[in-house]
Amino acid sequence: MPFDAASQPLSPPRWRSLSAEEGDSWLGLSLEGRPLIQVRLEAGATLHVHLERLCPERPYQALWSACYWLLSRDTTCQRLVWHLPEVQPQVLASGLLRVAEQPGQYLCERALFWQLPQPWLGDAQAAVYPQQMQISNGKRHPCRAPKPRGEVYRRFDARLGSWVSLRTLEIEDDLERFNRWQNNPRVEAFWQEGGTLAQHREYLDKLEADPHTLTLIGCFDDEPFAYFEAYWAKEDRIAPFYPADDYDRGIHMLVGEENHRGPHKVASWLSALVHYLFLDDPRTQRVVAEPRADNGKMIGYMHDQCFHCDKEFDFPHKRAALMILGRERFFERCKLA
């Protein structure tokens, strides 16, 4: 049975020291103990939000926080209609709000809100890397930005009631963990990468030197549980099997800790991983994956997160299912909370 995220009780949203007082028709938010914003809520087919009080020193942060709280509390809410006397240019320029047809009304769209990179990328956010084409191993593709180090993504998942985060793999810190995970019979059956510490060090050294692949560790509440490889599809072995765009990303996924398996956990980490890749470069229009065609459970989980199976095809070492998720589809249907 597919996991229905919308049916799960939601934990209160969390971001820094944001706190709330709320009723059926009002919401008040404070940050670090200081009042940030108070609004009156008018329920209907679309939720209308009437501003009553706003912190003058932090107007953008106040509006963002209220949008975050309301969209996270109801994953079915696709739009908020704000009633405001005026807005700062930054609010409109960022895409947080856009002008509605009615004077004094502004729209916050779920599909736009979750494309804002902050605060999810934290210090890892960088300007969009300029484009210059190059040829490597006979493949023409854009030059890639230097790979980040450290934590690259963090968000509180209100569906799970846990922090989900991604950090780059550090060989000296993560080698033994990676070795243990790869030698787990369940993992080895699909990855076929069991081996010694020396073999796995060589494997990870090779990926660290490869500009087209980023190795990541997934964490719940800062506890490592999974290993991911995020690669640029244009330079990858998958490129001949579909019309890869210059900024398509692909993923390989491994859950190493048994206590973090299950559809509710997959719904959290898979949506976080895809969210990170779409935020990392706004030119990325698709995320792809190629699980083994007989891995029905993983393919089912990916269908639940809006991937579709484009086709099956043959790699030298496996028959694979080409799974694709487009940017527009992800943000229009995302259940991020």
C-alpha positions in Angstrom: 0.0 0.0 0.0 1.5 3.4 -0.9 2.4 5.8 1.8 -0.1 8.6 2.1 1.8 11.6 3.5 -1.3 13.7 3.5 -3.1 11.4 6.0 -0.3 11.6 8.6 -0.6 13.9 11.6 1.8 16.9 11.2 4.2 18.1 13.8 4.3 21.9 14.3 6.8 23.4 11.8 10.2 24.3 13.1 12.8 26.8 11.9 15.4 28.3 14.2 13.6 29.5 17.3 10.3 30.3 15.6 7.3 29.9 17.8 3.5 30.3 17.3 0.3 31.1 19.0 -2.7 30.3 16.9 -6.4 29.8 16.8 -9.0 28.9 14.2 -8.9 32.4 12.6 -5.6 33.9 13.6 -1.8 33.3 13.8 0.9 35.0 15.7 4.6 34.2 15.2 7.6 35.1 17.3 11.3 34.7 16.6 13.9 34.5 19.4 11.1 35.6 21.8 10.3 38.8 19.8 6.9 39.2 18.0 7.4 38.8 14.3 4.0 38.9 12.7 0.3 38.6 13.5 -2.4 37.8 10.9 -6.1 37.1 10.7 -7.1 34.0 8.7 -10.2 33.8 6.5 -11.0 30.2 5.5 -12.5 29.3 2.2 -11.7 27.6 -1.1 -8.4 29.6 -0.8 -7.0 30.7 2.5 -7.0 34.5 2.8 -4.4 36.1 5.1 -5.0 39.6 6.5 -2.0 41.4 8.0 -2.6 42.9 11.4 0.9 43.5 12.8 4.4 43.2 11.2 7.9 43.6 12.7 9.2 46.6 10.9 12.9 45.5 11.2 12.3 42.2 9.6 9.4 42.4 7.1 10.6 39.8 4.6 11.5 37.3 7.3 8.1 37.9 8.9 6.1 37.3 5.7 8.3 34.3 4.8 7.8 32.7 8.2 4.0 33.1 8.0 3.9 31.5 4.6 6.2 28.7 5.8 4.0 28.0 8.8 0.7 28.0 6.9 1.9 25.9 4.0 3.6 23.4 6.3 0.5 23.0 8.5 -1.6 22.1 5.4 0.2 20.2 2.6 -3.0 20.4 0.5 -2.9 24.2 0.5 -1.7 25.4 -2.9 -2.1 29.1 -2.5 -2.4 31.9 0.1 -4.0 35.2 -0.7 -2.4 38.0 1.3 -4.1 41.3 2.0 -1.4 43.9 2.4 -1.2 47.7 2.1 2.2 47.5 0.5 5.1 45.1 0.0 8.9 45.5 -0.2 10.4 45.1 -3.7 12.5 42.1 -2.3 9.3 40.2 -1.5 8.1 40.4 -5.1 11.6 40.0 -6.7 12.3 36.8 -4.8 9.1 35.2 -5.8 7.8 34.9 -2.2 4.7 36.8 -3.3 3.3 37.9 -6.6 0.8 40.6 -7.5 -2.8 39.4 -7.7 -5.5 40.8 -10.0 -7.3 42.5 -7.1 -5.6 45.7 -5.7 -4.0 45.1 -2.3 -3.9 41.3 -2.8 -0.8 39.2 -3.3 -0.4 35.5 -3.9 1.9 33.0 -2.3 2.1 29.9 -4.5 3.2 26.6 -2.9 5.1 25.7 -6.1 7.1 29.0 -6.0 7.6 29.0 -2.2 9.4 25.7 -2.1 11.7 26.8 -4.9 13.2 29.5 -2.7 16.7 28.2 -1.8 16.8 29.7 1.7 16.9 28.7 4.4 17.1 25.1 3.2 20.6 25.3 1.6 22.1 27.4 4.4 25.7 28.4 3.9 26.0 26.0 1.0 24.0 28.2 -1.3 26.1 29.8 -4.0 25.4 32.0 -7.1 24.4 30.1 -10.2 27.7 28.9 -11.8 28.3 30.6 -15.1 28.0 28.4 -18.2 30.9 27.4 -20.4 30.8 24.2 -22.4 33.6 21.7 -22.4 34.3 18.2 -23.8 35.4 15.4 -21.5 35.6 11.7 -22.4 34.0 12.5 -25.7 30.9 14.2 -24.1 30.1 17.9 -24.5 28.7 19.4 -21.3 28.8 22.5 -19.1 31.8 23.1 -16.8 30.6 22.1 -13.3 31.0 24.2 -10.2 33.5 23.0 -7.5 31.8 20.5 -5.2 30.6 21.7 -1.8 31.9 20.5 1.5 29.9 20.0 4.7 26.1 20.3 5.2 24.3 21.3 2.0 20.6 20.9 3.0 18.5 20.9 6.2 14.8 21.0 6.7 12.4 20.0 9.5 9.9 17.4 8.1 6.6 18.1 9.9 5.2 14.8 8.4 7.9 12.8 10.1 8.6 15.1 13.1 12.3 15.0 12.4 15.1 17.0 10.9 16.3 15.7 7.5 19.7 16.9 6.3 22.3 16.1 3.7 26.1 16.6 4.1 28.9 15.6 1.9 30.7 12.3 2.6 34.1 12.7 4.3 36.2 9.6 3.5 38.1 9.6 6.8 35.0 10.0 8.9 32.6 7.8 6.8 34.7 5.0 5.3 33.9 2.4 8.0 30.2 3.3 7.9 30.1 3.1 4.1 31.9 -0.3 4.3 29.4 -1.7 6.8 26.5 -0.5 4.7 27.8 -1.9 1.4 28.4 -5.3 3.0 24.9 -5.5 4.3 23.3 -8.4 2.3 20.2 -6.4 1.5 22.3 -3.6 0.1 24.8 -5.8 -1.7 22.0 -7.6 -3.5 21.3 -4.4 -5.5 24.5 -2.4 -5.4 26.9 -5.4 -5.8 29.7 -3.3 -4.2 30.6 -5.4 -1.2 34.3 -5.4 -0.4 37.1 -4.5 2.0 37.9 -1.1 3.5 40.8 -0.7 1.1 38.5 -1.4 -1.9 35.9 1.0 -0.6 38.5 3.7 0.0 39.6 3.3 -3.6 35.9 3.5 -4.8 35.3 6.7 -2.8 38.6 8.3 -3.8 37.7 7.8 -7.4 34.3 9.5 -6.9 35.9 12.4 -4.9 38.1 13.1 -7.9 35.2 12.9 -10.4 33.7 16.4 -10.9 30.4 14.9 -12.2 29.5 13.0 -9.0 28.7 14.3 -5.5 28.7 11.8 -2.6 26.3 12.6 0.2 25.3 11.2 3.6 21.6 11.5 4.6 20.8 12.1 8.3 17.7 12.1 10.4 18.1 14.3 13.5 21.8 14.3 12.6 22.1 10.5 12.7 23.6 9.2 9.5 21.4 6.6 7.8 21.9 6.7 4.1 24.4 7.2 1.3 23.5 9.0 -2.0 25.4 9.7 -5.2 24.1 12.7 -7.1 25.6 12.9 -10.6 25.3 15.1 -13.7 23.4 13.0 -16.2 25.0 14.5 -19.3 28.4 13.1 -18.4 27.1 9.8 -17.0 26.7 6.4 -18.5 22.9 7.0 -18.5 23.2 9.8 -21.1 23.0 7.5 -24.2 19.7 6.0 -23.0 17.6 9.2 -23.0 17.9 12.9 -24.3 19.8 14.2 -21.2 19.7 18.0 -20.8 22.8 19.9 -19.7 21.6 20.3 -16.1 19.7 17.0 -15.4 20.8 15.3 -12.2 20.7 11.6 -11.4 20.7 9.7 -8.1 21.9 6.5 -6.6 20.4 5.6 -3.2 21.3 3.3 -0.3 19.7 3.1 3.1 22.2 1.5 5.4 20.5 1.7 8.8 17.6 -0.8 9.3 15.7 1.4 11.7 15.4 4.0 9.0 13.6 1.9 6.4 10.0 2.0 5.5 7.7 4.1 3.2 7.3 7.0 5.7 11.1 7.4 5.8 11.5 7.1 2.0 8.9 9.8 1.5 10.9 12.1 3.7 14.5 11.5 2.4 13.6 11.1 -1.3 11.6 14.3 -1.4 14.5 16.1 0.5 17.1 14.7 -1.9 15.2 15.8 -5.0 14.4 19.1 -3.4 18.1 19.8 -2.8 19.0 18.9 -6.4 16.4 21.2 -7.8 17.4 24.1 -5.5 21.2 23.5 -6.1 20.9 24.8 -9.6 17.6 26.4 -10.9 18.6 25.2 -14.4 18.0 21.6 -13.4 14.7 20.5 -15.0 14.8 16.8 -14.3 16.0 14.3 -11.7 16.6 10.8 -13.0 17.4 7.4 -11.5 18.0 3.9 -12.9 17.1 1.3 -10.2 17.2 -2.4 -11.2 14.1 -3.2 -13.1 13.2 -6.0 -10.7 13.4 -3.7 -7.6 9.7 -3.3 -7.5 9.6 -1.9 -3.9 12.0 1.1 -4.8 10.2 1.8 -8.0 6.9 1.9 -6.2 8.3 4.3 -3.6 9.5 6.5 -6.5 6.1 6.4 -8.1 4.6 7.6 -4.8 7.0 10.7 -5.0 5.8 11.5 -8.6 8.5 9.9 -10.6 7.4 8.1 -13.7 9.0 5.1 -15.4 10.0 6.2 -18.9 11.2 2.8 -20.1 13.4 -0.2 -19.2 16.8 -0.6 -20.7 20.0 -2.7 -20.4 23.2 -1.6 -18.8 26.1 -4.0 -19.1 25.6 -5.1 -15.5 21.8 -4.9 -15.0 18.4 -4.3 -16.6 17.3 -0.9 -15.3 14.1 1.2 -15.1 14.6 4.8 -16.2 12.7 6.9 -13.6 12.2 10.6 -14.3 10.8 13.4 -12.2 10.4 16.9 -13.8 10.9 20.1 -11.9 7.4 21.4 -12.7 5.7 18.2 -11.6 7.7 18.0 -8.4 6.9 21.5 -7.2 3.3 21.4 -8.3 2.6 18.1 -6.5 5.1 18.3 -3.7 4.0 17.4 -0.2 6.9 19.2 1.5 6.0 20.3 5.0 
